[in-house]
């Protein structure tokens, strides 16, 4: 009895989700899901670093060089 009471008292149990699966049109179904579950805002890449402090990540330059080298690898040539 207790789990059923707890399950009914959660806010998610009261939220009525639209039936987006039943929509035939792909674009209409996508817009239905977008309205039901809006995208979350992206965090900035350096959210924890104060740019005014003058801190420079020593690994950013090395990471950029490695990424550039990996882009030049031909796979399946």
N, C-alpha and C positions, 0 to 999 in steps of 0.2 A: 504494500500500500504506500509506503513512504517514497519509493522511487517514482511512482506514477504522479504523486503530488508534486515532487520536486521538478519533474519533467514538464508539468503543466504550468508551473510558476515562473519558468524562465522566459525572458523577453523574446527569445528566438521562437518560442512556441506560439507566441501571439502575432508575430510578424507574418503577414500574408504575402508570400512570394507570387509574382505573376507566373502564369503557365507559359513560359517562353518556348518550351519544347513543341507545343502544338502549332506554332506559327510555321507555315510552309516556306515563305519567302526568306531567303538567307539574310538579306539586308535588314528586313523588319525584325527577324529573330535576333540579330546582332544588336540592333538598337534597343530591343526589349531587355536583353542581358546588360547592356551598358547602362540603361536606366535603373535596373534592379541592383546592379553591383557597380557603382561608379569607380573608375580607376583611382588608385591612390596616388597622391602627389609624390614625385621623386625627391629624394633627398640630394642635396648637393654632394659632389664627390668628396669635398674636403670640409664636411660639416663641422668636425671637431677641431679644426685648425683655424686659428685667427690669423688672417693674412697680414694684419698690421704688425704682428710680432716679428716678421722677417724670417720665419721658419721656412726652410726649403727642404723638401724630402730628398735625401741623397739617392734614393733608388728610382726616382722618376726618370732620370736621364737614361739609366741603364735599362730600365723596363722599356722605354721607347726604342732604344737601339735593338734590343732583343726582338721586339714586335716587328720592327722593320726588316730584320734578317729573316724572320719566319714568313713574312709576306712574300719574300723572293724565292722561297722553296717551291719548285715545280713538282706537283704531285700528279702523276698520270700523263706526263708529257710523252 
